[in-house]
C-alpha cells in the first residue's frame, strides 16, 4: 500500500453551517489541522504558558488559550461579514469573531473541524 495516499494535508476548508438548521451559509474558513506544524507549535506554546502560570500561581484563562490556538490555525476565510461589512481575515478579526459569545457556534464548528483528522485527508 502506498502510504502517500493516506497523507494528511496541512489545511482544509470548513464550509460554515447555520447553527440551527445546518444549512450551508455560503462562507468558509481555511484551517490548519491538529497534525499541522502550526497547531502543534501553538499547542506546545500553550502547555508552556500553562506550566509557567501554575509555577507562578497566576490565574489561567483557558478560553483565551483556546482562542490563541484556533486564531493561529485560521489561514483564510471567504465571505465573512460583520454588521453588513466584509471582514478581512486578519489575526485581530479572527480573534474578535472567535471570542465573541454571539458567535460561539462558529468557534465550536472550527474546533470540531480542526480536531477531526478525516477533514484533512
C-alpha positions in Angstrom: 0.0 0.0 0.0 1.2 3.5 -0.9 1.0 5.4 2.3 1.2 8.7 0.5 -2.5 8.1 -0.4 -3.2 8.5 3.3 -1.1 11.6 3.9 -2.7 14.3 6.0 -2.9 17.8 4.5 -1.8 20.8 6.5 -5.0 22.7 5.7 -8.6 22.1 4.7 -11.7 24.3 4.2 -14.6 24.3 6.6 -17.9 25.4 5.0 -19.8 27.0 7.8 -23.3 25.7 8.6 -26.2 27.5 10.2 -26.2 26.6 13.9 -29.8 25.6 14.0 -30.7 24.3 10.5 -27.3 23.1 9.4 -27.8 24.8 6.1 -24.7 25.9 4.2 -24.1 29.6 4.9 -22.1 30.2 1.7 -18.9 31.2 3.6 -15.9 29.2 4.5 -12.7 29.1 6.7 -9.4 27.5 5.7 -7.9 25.9 8.8 -4.8 24.1 9.8 -5.4 20.7 11.3 -4.3 19.2 14.6 -1.5 17.4 12.8 -0.1 20.6 11.2 3.1 22.3 12.4 1.0 25.4 13.2 -1.3 23.5 15.6 1.4 21.5 17.2 3.5 24.7 17.8 0.6 26.5 19.3 -0.3 23.5 21.5 3.3 23.3 22.8 3.3 27.1 23.5 0.1 26.8 25.4 1.4 23.9 27.5 4.4 26.0 28.4 2.2 29.0 29.3 0.1 26.8 31.5 3.1 25.4 33.2 4.6 28.9 33.8 1.2 30.2 35.1 1.0 27.3 37.5 4.5 27.8 38.8 3.9 31.5 39.3 0.5 31.0 40.8 -1.2 33.0 38.1 -4.8 32.7 37.0 -5.3 30.8 33.8 -7.8 31.8 31.2 -8.4 28.6 29.4 -10.8 30.1 26.9 -8.2 32.6 25.9 -5.6 29.9 25.4 -8.1 28.1 23.1 -8.7 31.3 21.1 -5.0 31.7 20.6 -4.6 28.2 19.1 -7.5 28.5 16.7 -6.7 32.0 15.7 -3.2 30.8 14.6 -4.8 27.8 12.8 -7.0 30.1 10.7 -5.3 30.7 7.3 -8.1 32.5 5.4 -11.8 32.9 5.1 -14.3 33.9 2.4 -17.5 35.8 2.5 -17.4 36.6 6.2 -19.2 39.8 7.1 -19.9 41.6 10.4 -22.6 44.2 10.7 -23.0 44.4 6.9 -19.3 44.9 6.2 -16.8 42.4 4.7 -14.4 41.3 7.4 -10.8 40.8 6.4 -9.2 37.7 7.7 -6.6 39.2 10.0 -5.4 37.7 13.3 -7.2 40.6 15.1 -10.5 40.0 13.3 -10.3 36.2 13.7 -9.7 36.7 17.5 -12.7 39.2 17.5 -15.0 36.6 16.0 -13.8 33.6 17.9 -14.0 35.3 21.3 -17.4 36.9 20.7 -20.0 34.9 22.6 -22.6 35.7 19.9 -20.6 33.5 17.6 -19.8 30.7 20.0 -21.4 28.3 17.5 -18.8 29.3 14.8 -15.9 28.7 17.2 -17.4 25.3 18.1 -17.6 24.4 14.4 -13.9 25.4 13.9 -12.9 23.4 17.0 -14.7 20.3 15.8 -13.4 20.6 12.3 -9.7 21.0 13.3 -9.9 18.1 15.7 -11.3 15.7 13.1 -8.3 14.2 11.1 -10.7 13.0 8.4 -11.3 16.5 7.3 -7.6 16.8 6.3 -7.3 13.5 4.4 
